Amino acid sequence: MGELIQLLVSGVATGSIYALAALGFTLLWQASGTINFAQGEFVMLPAFVMLFCIAAGAPLWLAFLLTCAAATLVLGWGFKRGIVDPLIRHGVIPLVIATLGLSIALKTLVRAGYSAEAHPFPSPFASGQFALAGVNVSYADVGTLLLAGAIVVGLQAFVTRTVTGRAMQAVAQNTDAARVLGIDVRRMVLYTFLINAVLAVVAALLIAPTYLAKFDMGDSIGQKAFFAAIIGGFNQTRGALVGGVLIGILENLVGFYVSPAYKEGVALILFLVVILFRPEGLLGKAEERKV
């Protein structure tokens, strides 16, 4: 029983990281119809930026803040103005191709400009374990769960309970109606890109200590985040959380009780099952967005 609880806690913690990256997929799709297949690299790149800042003498918390500022500028504003705005008018396919190319370019840039090796990354949480209801749980798992959970809950509260958040929802549901109501659509869409950039930095901070910082770490993260968004419902922010946590838990259970060799296939199998029997996702609904 103790092993099961440990696996569940660890799975929820890992799944919450997938959920942070998956939220980026759902937010960008809702706000602008953007599908970003470089989302995994948007998590990978901040990990190396933080390592660079730490190597320059900055403590982890300062490296995190500096990286958040750089990410909002480059991965938020720069990505929207430089890639999404010029291409989205031509449809989704050119944008998909461009983000796939961006994914390859970012991996190549980091591999050639920084290192092809995996690098250890400092954890923001204390090492070791503590007893919780008679079960040993790591500080890292609990810290990850609490931080990621607080961010997801805070983001949900922002979207549903603030004027700006409700304006962003209105843009996601119907851009024409939002304009008629006087909402600055372009600004609301920009806010979504900035939020996605910060979420990517947080995901990098939480996942790099376990999986190490390496140029291709975004392949797995991006794939599982995309699967999580589809599984939960691509047009539901809550769906990203459900999809991510579900993948994290099942990966841990399969890896422990079946075989670690099958762990990486869990997300794909779950994705295929959902696509076949409930294509709108577990919490999704038929797409009603009007551009």
C-alpha positions in Angstrom: 0.0 0.0 0.0 2.9 2.3 0.8 4.4 1.7 -2.6 1.2 2.5 -4.3 0.8 5.8 -2.4 4.4 6.8 -3.3 3.7 6.0 -7.0 0.5 8.0 -7.0 2.1 11.1 -5.3 5.1 10.9 -7.7 2.8 10.4 -10.7 0.6 13.3 -9.8 3.7 15.5 -9.4 5.2 14.5 -12.8 1.7 14.8 -14.4 1.3 18.3 -13.0 4.5 19.3 -15.0 3.0 17.8 -18.1 -0.1 19.8 -17.4 1.8 23.1 -17.2 3.2 22.5 -20.7 -0.2 21.2 -21.9 -1.9 24.4 -20.7 0.2 26.2 -23.2 -1.3 24.2 -26.1 -4.8 24.8 -24.9 -4.4 28.5 -24.1 -2.8 29.3 -27.5 -5.4 27.3 -29.3 -8.3 28.9 -27.5 -7.0 32.4 -27.9 -5.6 32.4 -31.4 -6.0 29.1 -33.1 -2.3 28.4 -32.8 -0.8 24.9 -32.5 2.7 25.2 -31.3 4.7 22.1 -31.9 7.8 23.7 -30.5 6.2 23.7 -27.0 8.6 21.1 -25.7 11.6 23.3 -26.8 9.9 26.2 -25.1 10.5 24.2 -21.9 14.0 23.0 -22.9 15.4 26.5 -23.8 14.6 28.1 -20.4 16.4 25.3 -18.6 19.6 26.2 -20.4 19.1 29.9 -19.9 18.8 29.3 -16.2 21.9 27.1 -16.2 23.8 29.9 -18.0 22.6 32.5 -15.4 23.7 30.1 -12.5 27.1 29.6 -14.1 27.4 33.4 -14.2 26.9 33.5 -10.4 23.2 34.1 -10.1 21.3 32.1 -7.4 18.5 29.8 -8.7 15.7 32.2 -7.8 17.3 35.1 -9.6 18.1 32.9 -12.6 14.4 31.9 -12.7 13.2 35.5 -12.6 15.7 36.6 -15.3 14.6 33.6 -17.5 10.9 34.5 -17.0 11.7 38.0 -18.2 13.6 36.7 -21.2 11.0 34.1 -22.0 8.1 36.6 -22.1 10.1 38.7 -24.5 11.4 36.0 -26.8 9.0 33.0 -26.4 6.0 35.2 -25.8 6.1 38.5 -27.6 8.8 37.5 -30.1 7.1 34.2 -31.0 3.7 35.9 -31.6 5.0 38.8 -33.6 7.7 37.0 -35.5 6.0 33.7 -36.4 2.4 33.5 -35.5 1.1 36.9 -36.7 2.6 36.6 -40.2 1.5 33.0 -40.7 -1.8 32.5 -39.0 -3.6 34.5 -41.7 -2.6 31.8 -44.1 -4.2 29.0 -42.1 -3.1 26.5 -39.5 -0.9 24.3 -41.8 1.8 26.9 -42.5 2.0 27.7 -38.8 2.3 24.0 -37.9 5.2 23.6 -40.4 6.9 26.7 -39.0 6.7 25.5 -35.4 8.0 22.1 -36.4 10.9 23.9 -38.0 11.4 26.1 -34.9 11.5 23.0 -32.8 14.4 21.6 -34.9 16.2 25.0 -35.0 16.1 25.4 -31.2 17.4 21.9 -30.6 20.2 22.5 -33.1 21.0 25.9 -31.6 21.3 24.6 -28.1 23.3 21.5 -29.1 25.8 23.5 -31.2 25.9 26.6 -29.0 25.9 25.2 -25.5 26.4 21.4 -25.3 25.1 18.1 -26.6 25.6 16.6 -23.2 23.0 16.2 -20.4 23.6 18.7 -17.5 22.6 18.3 -13.9 20.1 21.0 -12.8 19.7 22.2 -9.2 16.4 21.5 -7.5 14.4 24.3 -6.0 13.4 21.9 -3.2 15.3 20.2 -0.4 16.6 16.7 -1.1 15.5 13.7 0.9 12.2 12.3 2.1 9.8 12.7 4.9 7.0 10.5 6.4 3.5 11.3 5.4 0.8 9.0 7.0 3.5 6.4 7.4 4.7 6.6 3.8 8.0 8.1 2.7 7.5 10.9 0.2 10.2 13.1 -1.4 10.3 16.8 -0.8 10.7 17.3 -4.5 7.5 15.5 -5.4 5.5 17.4 -2.8 7.1 20.7 -3.7 6.4 20.1 -7.4 2.8 19.1 -6.7 2.2 22.1 -4.5 3.8 24.7 -6.8 2.3 23.3 -10.0 -1.1 23.0 -8.3 -1.0 26.5 -7.0 -0.1 27.8 -10.5 -2.9 25.9 -12.2 -5.5 26.9 -9.6 -4.3 30.5 -9.7 -4.5 30.6 -13.5 -8.0 29.1 -13.4 -9.0 31.7 -10.8 -7.5 34.5 -12.9 -9.3 33.4 -16.1 -12.7 33.0 -14.4 -12.7 35.7 -11.7 -10.9 38.7 -13.1 -12.0 41.2 -15.8 -8.9 40.5 -17.9 -9.4 36.8 -17.6 -13.0 36.9 -18.6 -12.0 39.1 -21.5 -9.5 36.4 -22.6 -12.3 33.9 -22.3 -14.6 36.0 -24.5 -11.9 36.2 -27.1 -11.4 32.5 -27.0 -15.1 31.9 -27.5 -15.9 34.4 -30.2 -13.4 37.0 -31.4 -16.0 39.0 -33.4 -18.3 39.3 -30.5 -15.4 40.3 -28.2 -14.5 43.2 -30.6 -18.1 44.4 -30.6 -18.0 44.5 -26.8 -15.0 46.7 -26.9 -12.4 44.1 -25.9 -8.9 44.7 -27.2 -8.5 41.3 -28.9 -4.9 41.7 -29.8 -3.9 42.5 -26.3 -5.8 39.6 -24.8 -4.1 37.2 -27.3 -0.7 38.7 -26.4 -1.4 38.1 -22.7 -2.0 34.4 -23.5 1.4 34.1 -25.3 3.1 35.7 -22.3 1.4 33.4 -19.9 2.5 30.4 -22.0 6.1 31.6 -21.9 6.1 31.8 -18.0 4.4 28.4 -17.7 7.2 26.9 -19.9 9.8 28.4 -17.5 8.1 26.9 -14.5 7.9 23.5 -16.2 11.6 23.7 -17.0 12.4 24.6 -13.3 10.4 21.6 -12.1 11.3 18.9 -14.6 15.0 19.6 -15.3 16.3 18.4 -11.9 14.9 15.0 -12.5 15.4 14.5 -16.3 18.5 16.7 -16.6 18.9 19.6 -19.0 19.6 18.3 -22.5 19.0 19.6 -25.9 16.4 17.0 -26.8 14.5 17.0 -23.5 11.7 18.9 -25.3 10.9 15.9 -27.5 9.3 13.8 -24.7 7.9 16.8 -22.8 6.3 18.3 -25.9 4.8 15.0 -27.0 3.3 14.2 -23.6 2.0 17.7 -23.2 0.3 17.5 -26.6 -1.2 14.1 -25.7 -2.3 15.5 -22.3 -4.1 18.4 -24.0 -5.9 16.1 -26.5 -6.8 13.6 -23.8 -8.3 16.2 -21.5 -9.9 18.2 -24.2 -8.1 20.7 -26.4 -10.6 23.5 -25.7 -10.6 23.0 -21.9 -7.9 24.4 -19.6 -9.0 21.9 -16.9 -8.6 19.2 -19.4 -4.9 19.8 -19.7 -4.6 19.2 -15.9 -6.6 16.0 -16.1 -4.7 14.7 -19.1 -1.3 15.5 -17.6 -2.0 14.0 -14.2 -3.6 10.9 -15.8 -0.5 10.3 -17.9 1.8 10.8 -15.0 0.0 8.4 -12.8 -0.4 5.7 -15.4 3.3 6.0 -16.4 4.4 5.3 -12.8 2.0 2.4 -12.3 2.9 0.7 -15.6 6.6 1.3 -15.1 6.5 -0.2 -11.6 4.0 -3.0 -11.9 4.5 -4.0 -15.5 7.8 -2.9 -17.0 9.8 0.3 -17.4 10.1 -0.6 -21.1 6.4 0.1 -21.6 6.3 3.4 -19.6 7.0 5.7 -22.5 4.1 4.1 -24.5 1.4 4.9 -22.0 0.7 8.4 -23.2 0.5 7.3 -26.8 -1.9 4.4 -26.0 -4.1 6.6 -23.9 -4.1 9.2 -26.6 -5.2 6.7 -29.3 -8.0 5.3 -27.1 -9.4 8.8 -26.4 -9.1 9.8 -30.1 -11.1 6.7 -31.1 -13.8 6.7 -28.5 -14.0 10.4 -27.4 -12.2 12.6 -29.9 -13.3 15.8 -28.1 -11.4 14.7 -25.0 -12.4 13.6 -21.5 -13.6 17.1 -20.5 -13.8 18.6 -24.0 -16.8 19.7 -26.1 -17.4 20.2 -29.7 -15.4 23.1 -31.0 -17.5 26.2 -31.2 -14.9 28.9 -31.6 -15.6 31.4 -34.3 -12.6 33.2 -35.8 
